[in-house]
Structure formats: C-alpha cells, structure tokens
C-alpha cells in the first residue's frame, strides 16, 4: 500500500485553485465549441470546404475533434499539476 502524501493547507489550497482554473478553461472551450460555433452555423455556411458548408463541417466533425483533443489536453495538464504538487498516481 502506498503512503498518503500530505499537503500543507496552503499547498492544498494552491493545488485546488490550479485545478479549478483548469476546469474553467476546459468548460469555456467546451461551451465555445459545443454551442457558440453552432449558433453561428448559418453564417459559417457561406464558407465551403471540400464542397461542404463550414457550419455543417463544424457541427458534424469539428466539434467532435475538439472534444477528443480537449480530453487528452485536460488529462495531460492535470497530470502535470498533480506531479508538481506530489499527488500524482503511481
């Protein structure tokens, strides 16, 4: 069984502040790619990529690509924060 790493109250507060900030960044990116881009789909449809309107492309493919990228980016950033504070998993 691994020993539990104890953070001082100040370090714990800094850790959770960094984690919360990361969460808010992820939520903003998610909201922008999930809702805002789709709200402007009619205007984006004036631009065509490979014969498809850009609004359709962003709704059908672009958002999904951003969501998958966002998952991997979030995990990488959170692992760095965990390593920095010494609370990473083995």
Residue, then its C-alpha position, 0 to 999 in steps of 0.5 A: x500500500x502506498x503512503x498518503x502524501x500530505x499537503x500543507x493547507x496552503x499547498x492544498x489550497x494552491x493545488x485546488x485553485x490550479x485545478x479549478x482554473x483548469x476546469x474553467x478553461x476546459x468548460x469555456x472551450x467546451x461551451x465555445x465549441x459545443x454551442x457558440x460555433x453552432x449558433x453561428x452555423x448559418x453564417x459559417x455556411x457561406x464558407x465551403x470546404x471540400x464542397x461542404x458548408x463550414x457550419x455543417x463541417x463544424x457541427x458534424x466533425x469539428x466539434x467532435x475533434x475538439x472534444x477528443x483533443x480537449x480530453x487528452x489536453x485536460x488529462x495531460x495538464x492535470x497530470x502535470x499539476x498533480x506531479x508538481x504538487x506530489x499527488x500524482x498516481x503511481 
